[in-house]
């Protein structure tokens, strides 16, 4: 006997609480509707197996009834290798009866039809099909020992098929959704629980099926964290006890502090009353101030009227002042021009005075020089007359001297 346990088709544990039952009645699950085999193993041509019941969970029957073909077809679609199907290569899955000995078939195809349903009760037909949820997973084996997958009508890799089925609750990696005939006896002989961490017992096997084993590591981490937190809690409790003792010892100081706070509260209350009285007085003063404010506003308006009249008068004065300023500017400009001309004349007068003074000084010098030259001239005339008078005498002396010189020269030549 061979048994199939699709994880998305029925509960994996007999103990299910009411809440889980209610959730399962409203949560969509994947259901196999039928299988279509074409040239697969002992089936020549196209064979349809189904429709299946919504709670289909096993294939039973006598030897030779085709149980293995059904399970092998599922294993083939769900990605198992030829060795897992008790074959040496994938091409051996292609039908090869004597009828096709001369013209062998070239492929074998298996298609598993799914759709999603929502259970509405325990009857055979108590479920609703989710609209547009039909999907077909197909695998084709070829004569060259290759194979390819299809998801719907689209060619795809096995990873896409595995990802899609995993999203619907069928875990192809752990392979716990399909139990073969030889595995039933092995499961029944399992110990209740593994003796060591690496041993697998029935408990570990069931945890693997329902998927709770993936929480083991998190559970261990949580336990370790709980132990750590327990130690921290005990430490905190010890500190709390010590603080309580210290608190009890401070009870007297606490009573004194409470009495002080009571006094301070009474002081604040009396201050509050005083503040209320002050607020009342201030409110009265505010009213009086408002009256004064109105009077001041009236006076201010009158002053503004006076100011307006004064501004108009100032404007008139400014207009008259403007014309006077123009006349002043003209007179000032004329004064400046006159001062400049006066300055020029004054500089010329100073220069002329200096020139006259200089010329007078030169005149005195020239007069003195004329007197001196006149005196020199008279002295020169006297010397000239004296010289003229001495000329005949000097000429005579010259003649005498010349005669003496000649005589001396003649006398000297005779001596030689």
C-alpha positions as CSV (number, residue, x, y, z in Angstrom):
1,X,0.0,0.0,0.0
2,X,1.2,3.5,-0.8
3,X,0.0,6.6,1.0
4,X,-0.1,10.3,-0.1
5,X,-0.4,13.1,2.5
6,X,-0.7,16.5,0.7
7,X,0.0,19.1,3.4
8,X,-2.5,21.5,1.9
9,X,-5.3,18.9,1.6
10,X,-5.9,17.8,5.2
11,X,-4.8,18.6,8.8
12,X,-1.4,17.2,9.8
13,X,-2.4,16.7,13.4
14,X,-5.4,15.1,15.0
15,X,-5.5,17.8,17.7
16,X,-6.9,21.0,16.2
17,X,-8.5,23.7,18.3
18,X,-11.8,25.4,17.5
19,X,-10.1,28.6,16.4
20,X,-7.9,26.7,13.9
21,X,-11.0,24.9,12.6
22,X,-12.8,28.2,12.0
23,X,-9.7,29.6,10.2
24,X,-9.4,26.5,8.0
25,X,-13.0,27.0,6.9
26,X,-12.3,30.5,5.7
27,X,-8.7,30.1,4.3
28,X,-8.3,28.9,0.7
29,X,-6.3,25.7,0.2
30,X,-4.9,23.9,-2.8
31,X,-6.7,20.8,-4.0
32,X,-5.8,18.3,-6.7
33,X,-8.7,17.8,-9.1
34,X,-7.2,15.3,-11.5
35,X,-4.1,13.9,-13.1
36,X,-3.5,13.5,-16.8
37,X,-0.8,10.9,-17.8
38,X,0.4,10.6,-21.4
39,X,2.7,7.7,-22.4
40,X,3.8,7.4,-18.8
41,X,5.2,4.0,-17.8
42,X,2.5,1.4,-18.4
43,X,-0.1,3.9,-19.7
44,X,0.0,4.3,-23.4
45,X,-1.8,7.4,-24.8
46,X,-3.6,9.8,-22.6
47,X,-5.1,8.6,-19.3
48,X,-7.0,10.8,-16.8
49,X,-7.1,9.9,-13.1
50,X,-9.7,11.6,-11.2
51,X,-11.6,13.6,-10.2
52,X,-10.3,13.5,-6.6
53,X,-12.2,14.0,-3.4
54,X,-11.5,17.2,-1.5
55,X,-10.1,15.1,1.3
56,X,-8.0,12.8,-0.9
57,X,-5.1,11.5,1.3
58,X,-4.1,8.0,0.1
59,X,-4.0,5.6,-2.8
60,X,-4.9,2.0,-1.8
61,X,-5.5,-1.2,-3.8
62,X,-4.3,-4.7,-4.5
63,X,-0.9,-5.4,-6.1
64,X,-0.9,-4.6,-9.8
65,X,-3.8,-2.1,-9.6
66,X,-1.5,0.9,-10.6
67,X,-0.8,2.5,-7.2
68,X,2.9,2.9,-8.0
69,X,2.1,4.5,-11.3
70,X,0.0,7.2,-9.6
71,X,2.5,7.9,-6.9
72,X,5.4,7.8,-9.4
73,X,3.6,10.3,-11.6
74,X,3.3,12.6,-8.7
75,X,6.9,12.2,-7.7
76,X,7.9,12.8,-11.3
77,X,5.9,16.1,-11.5
78,X,7.2,17.2,-8.2
79,X,10.8,17.0,-9.4
80,X,12.1,13.6,-8.2
81,X,15.0,12.0,-10.0
82,X,14.9,8.7,-11.8
83,X,16.6,6.9,-8.9
84,X,13.8,7.9,-6.6
85,X,11.4,6.3,-9.1
86,X,13.4,3.1,-9.1
87,X,14.7,3.8,-12.6
88,X,18.2,4.5,-14.0
89,X,17.2,7.3,-16.3
90,X,14.3,9.6,-17.1
91,X,13.7,8.1,-20.6
92,X,12.7,4.8,-19.0
93,X,9.4,6.5,-17.9
94,X,8.3,6.7,-21.6
95,X,5.9,3.8,-22.4
96,X,7.6,1.1,-24.4
97,X,5.2,-1.8,-25.0
98,X,5.6,-4.1,-28.0
99,X,3.0,-2.1,-29.9
100,X,5.5,0.8,-30.1
101,X,8.6,-1.3,-30.5
102,X,9.1,-0.4,-34.2
103,X,8.2,3.3,-33.7
104,X,9.1,4.3,-30.1
105,X,7.3,7.1,-28.4
106,X,9.4,10.2,-27.9
107,X,8.1,11.7,-24.7
108,X,6.0,11.1,-21.5
109,X,3.9,13.8,-20.0
110,X,2.3,14.1,-16.6
111,X,0.0,17.0,-15.7
112,X,-1.5,17.6,-12.2
113,X,-4.5,19.9,-12.2
114,X,-5.1,22.1,-9.1
115,X,-7.5,24.7,-7.9
116,X,-8.1,26.5,-4.7
117,X,-11.1,25.8,-2.5
118,X,-12.7,27.2,0.7
119,X,-14.3,24.6,2.9
120,X,-17.8,25.4,4.0
121,X,-18.7,22.1,5.9
122,X,-17.8,18.5,6.3
123,X,-19.8,17.1,3.3
124,X,-18.2,15.9,0.1
125,X,-19.5,19.0,-1.8
126,X,-19.3,21.5,1.0
127,X,-16.7,23.8,-0.5
128,X,-16.5,26.8,-2.8
129,X,-13.9,27.0,-5.6
130,X,-11.9,30.2,-5.7
131,X,-12.5,31.9,-9.0
132,X,-9.6,31.9,-11.5
133,X,-7.5,29.7,-9.2
134,X,-7.1,26.8,-11.6
135,X,-3.5,25.9,-12.4
136,X,-1.8,23.0,-14.1
137,X,1.8,21.8,-13.3
138,X,3.3,19.7,-16.1
139,X,6.6,17.8,-16.5
140,X,7.6,16.3,-19.8
141,X,10.3,13.5,-20.1
142,X,12.1,13.2,-23.5
143,X,13.9,10.4,-25.2
144,X,17.3,12.2,-24.7
145,X,16.9,11.9,-20.8
146,X,16.1,15.6,-20.5
147,X,12.9,17.0,-19.0
148,X,11.2,20.4,-18.8
149,X,8.4,21.9,-16.6
150,X,5.4,24.0,-17.4
151,X,3.3,26.1,-15.0
152,X,0.1,26.6,-16.8
153,X,1.0,27.0,-20.5
154,X,4.4,28.7,-19.8
155,X,7.7,26.9,-19.8
156,X,9.6,27.4,-16.6
157,X,12.4,26.1,-14.4
158,X,11.8,23.7,-11.5
159,X,12.6,26.5,-9.0
160,X,9.5,28.5,-10.2
161,X,7.3,25.4,-9.8
162,X,8.7,24.7,-6.3
163,X,8.3,28.4,-5.3
164,X,4.7,28.4,-6.5
165,X,3.8,25.2,-4.7
166,X,5.6,26.3,-1.5
167,X,3.5,29.5,-1.5
168,X,0.4,27.2,-1.5
169,X,1.6,25.0,1.4
170,X,3.4,22.2,-0.5
171,X,7.1,22.1,0.6
172,X,9.0,20.1,-2.1
173,X,12.3,20.6,-0.2
174,X,11.3,18.6,2.9
175,X,9.2,16.0,0.9
176,X,6.8,15.3,3.8
177,X,3.7,15.6,1.8
178,X,4.2,12.3,0.0
179,X,4.7,9.1,2.0
180,X,5.5,5.9,0.1
181,X,4.6,2.3,1.0
182,X,8.0,1.4,2.3
183,X,8.1,4.5,4.5
184,X,4.9,3.6,6.4
185,X,6.5,0.7,8.3
186,X,9.6,2.8,9.0
187,X,7.4,5.6,10.5
188,X,5.5,3.1,12.6
189,X,8.8,1.7,14.0
190,X,10.1,5.2,15.0
191,X,10.8,5.8,18.7
192,X,8.6,8.4,20.3
193,X,11.5,10.9,20.4
194,X,15.1,11.0,19.3
195,X,17.6,10.0,21.9
196,X,20.2,12.7,20.8
197,X,19.9,15.9,19.0
198,X,20.7,14.3,15.6
199,X,18.4,11.3,16.0
200,X,14.9,11.5,14.5
201,X,11.9,10.1,16.3
202,X,8.2,10.3,15.7
203,X,8.0,13.6,17.5
204,X,10.7,15.1,15.3
205,X,9.1,13.6,12.2
206,X,5.7,15.1,13.0
207,X,7.3,18.4,13.8
208,X,9.0,18.3,10.4
209,X,5.7,17.6,8.8
210,X,3.7,20.3,10.5
211,X,6.7,22.7,10.1
212,X,7.2,23.4,13.8
213,X,10.8,22.2,13.7
214,X,11.8,25.5,12.1
215,X,10.9,27.2,15.4
216,X,13.2,25.0,17.5
217,X,16.2,27.3,17.1
218,X,14.1,30.3,17.9
219,X,12.6,28.4,20.9
220,X,16.0,27.6,22.2
221,X,17.1,31.2,21.8
222,X,13.9,32.2,23.6
223,X,14.6,29.8,26.5
224,X,18.1,31.1,26.8
225,X,16.7,34.7,26.8
226,X,14.2,33.7,29.4
227,X,16.9,32.3,31.6
228,X,18.9,35.5,31.2
229,X,15.9,37.6,31.9
230,X,15.1,35.4,35.0
231,X,18.6,36.1,36.3
232,X,18.1,39.8,35.6
233,X,14.7,39.7,37.3
234,X,16.1,38.0,40.4
235,X,18.8,40.7,40.5
236,X,16.2,43.4,40.2
237,X,14.1,41.7,43.0
238,X,17.1,41.7,45.3
239,X,17.7,45.4,44.5
240,X,14.0,46.1,45.2
241,X,14.2,44.4,48.6
242,X,17.3,46.4,49.4
243,X,15.5,49.6,48.3
244,X,12.5,48.6,50.4
245,X,14.7,48.3,53.5
246,X,16.2,51.7,52.8
247,X,12.7,53.1,52.2
248,X,11.5,51.8,55.6
249,X,14.5,53.4,57.2
250,X,13.5,56.7,55.6
251,X,9.9,56.6,56.8
252,X,10.5,59.2,59.5
253,X,12.2,61.6,57.1
254,X,9.2,60.9,54.7
255,X,6.7,62.0,57.4
256,X,8.7,65.2,58.1
257,X,8.8,65.9,54.3
258,X,5.1,65.3,54.0
259,X,4.4,67.7,56.9
260,X,6.7,70.3,55.2
261,X,4.8,69.7,52.0
262,X,1.5,70.3,53.8
263,X,2.8,73.6,55.2
264,X,4.0,74.6,51.7
265,X,0.6,73.6,50.3
266,X,-1.1,75.8,52.9
267,X,1.2,78.7,52.1
268,X,0.5,78.3,48.3
269,X,-3.2,78.3,49.1
270,X,-3.0,81.5,51.1
271,X,-0.8,83.0,48.4
272,X,-3.5,82.0,45.9
273,X,-6.1,83.9,47.9
274,X,-3.8,86.9,48.0
275,X,-3.3,86.6,44.2
276,X,-7.1,86.6,43.8
277,X,-7.5,89.7,45.9
278,X,-4.7,91.4,43.9
279,X,-6.4,90.3,40.7
280,X,-9.7,91.9,41.9
281,X,-7.9,95.2,42.7
282,X,-6.1,95.1,39.4
283,X,-9.4,94.6,37.6
284,X,-10.8,97.7,39.3
285,X,-7.7,99.6,38.3
286,X,-8.0,98.4,34.8
287,X,-11.6,99.8,34.6
288,X,-10.3,103.1,35.9
289,X,-7.5,103.0,33.5
290,X,-10.0,102.4,30.6
291,X,-11.9,105.5,31.6
292,X,-8.7,107.5,31.7
293,X,-7.7,105.9,28.4
294,X,-10.9,107.2,26.8
295,X,-10.3,110.7,28.1
296,X,-6.7,110.6,26.9
297,X,-8.0,109.4,23.5
298,X,-10.3,112.4,23.3
299,X,-7.5,114.8,24.2
300,X,-5.3,113.0,21.7
301,X,-7.8,113.6,19.0
302,X,-8.1,117.3,19.9
303,X,-4.3,117.6,19.8
304,X,-4.2,115.8,16.5
305,X,-6.6,118.4,15.1
306,X,-4.3,121.2,16.5
307,X,-1.3,119.4,15.1
308,X,-3.0,119.2,11.7
309,X,-3.6,123.0,11.8
310,X,0.0,123.6,12.9
311,X,1.2,121.3,10.1
312,X,-0.7,123.4,7.5
313,X,0.8,126.6,9.0
314,X,4.3,125.0,8.8
315,X,3.6,124.1,5.2
316,X,2.7,127.7,4.4
317,X,5.8,128.9,6.2
318,X,7.9,126.4,4.4
319,X,6.5,127.7,1.1
320,X,7.5,131.3,2.0
321,X,10.8,130.1,3.3
322,X,11.4,128.4,0.1
323,X,11.2,131.6,-1.9
324,X,13.3,133.4,0.7
325,X,15.8,130.6,0.5
326,X,16.0,131.1,-3.3
327,X,16.7,134.8,-2.9
328,X,19.2,134.0,-0.2
329,X,20.9,131.5,-2.4
330,X,21.1,134.1,-5.2
331,X,22.5,136.8,-2.8
332,X,24.9,134.3,-1.3
333,X,26.1,133.3,-4.7
334,X,26.6,137.0,-5.6
335,X,28.5,137.5,-2.3
336,X,30.7,134.6,-3.0
337,X,31.5,135.9,-6.5
338,X,32.2,139.4,-5.1
339,X,34.5,138.0,-2.4
340,X,36.4,136.0,-5.0
341,X,36.8,139.2,-7.1
342,X,37.8,141.2,-4.1
343,X,40.3,138.5,-3.2
344,X,41.8,138.8,-6.7
345,X,42.0,142.6,-6.4
346,X,43.4,142.4,-2.9
347,X,46.2,140.0,-4.2
348,X,46.9,142.4,-7.0
349,X,47.1,145.4,-4.6
350,X,49.5,143.5,-2.3
351,X,51.7,142.7,-5.3
352,X,51.6,146.3,-6.6
353,X,52.5,147.6,-3.1
354,X,55.4,145.2,-2.9
355,X,56.5,146.2,-6.4
356,X,56.4,149.9,-5.4
357,X,58.4,149.2,-2.2
358,X,60.9,147.3,-4.2
359,X,61.2,150.0,-6.8
360,X,61.7,152.7,-4.1
361,X,64.5,150.6,-2.6
362,X,66.1,150.3,-6.0
363,X,65.7,154.0,-6.5
364,X,67.6,154.8,-3.3
365,X,70.4,152.3,-4.3
366,X,70.6,153.9,-7.7
367,X,70.7,157.4,-6.2
368,X,73.5,156.4,-3.9
369,X,75.3,154.7,-6.7
370,X,75.0,157.9,-8.9
371,X,76.5,160.0,-6.1
372,X,79.4,157.5,-5.7
373,X,80.0,157.4,-9.4
374,X,79.8,161.2,-9.6
375,X,82.5,161.4,-6.9
376,X,84.6,158.9,-8.7
377,X,84.1,160.8,-11.9
378,X,85.4,164.0,-10.4
379,X,88.4,162.2,-8.8
380,X,89.1,160.6,-12.2
381,X,88.9,164.0,-13.9
382,X,91.4,165.4,-11.3
383,X,93.8,162.5,-11.9
384,X,93.4,163.0,-15.7
385,X,94.4,166.6,-15.4
386,X,97.3,165.7,-13.2
387,X,98.3,163.0,-15.6
388,X,98.0,165.4,-18.6
389,X,100.2,167.9,-16.8
390,X,102.9,165.3,-16.0
391,X,103.0,164.0,-19.6
392,X,105.5,166.6,-20.9
393,X,107.7,166.1,-17.8
394,X,107.6,162.3,-18.3
395,X,108.3,162.6,-22.0
396,X,111.3,164.7,-21.3
397,X,112.5,162.2,-18.7
398,X,112.0,159.5,-21.3
399,X,114.1,161.3,-23.8
400,X,116.8,161.8,-21.3
401,X,116.8,158.2,-20.3
402,X,116.8,157.1,-23.9
403,X,119.7,159.3,-24.6
404,X,121.6,157.9,-21.7
405,X,120.9,154.3,-22.8
406,X,122.2,155.0,-26.3
407,X,125.4,156.5,-25.0
408,X,126.0,153.6,-22.8
409,X,125.5,151.2,-25.7
410,X,128.0,153.1,-27.8
411,X,130.6,153.2,-25.1
412,X,130.2,149.4,-24.5
413,X,130.9,148.6,-28.2
414,X,134.1,150.7,-28.2
415,X,135.4,148.8,-25.3
416,X,135.2,145.5,-27.2
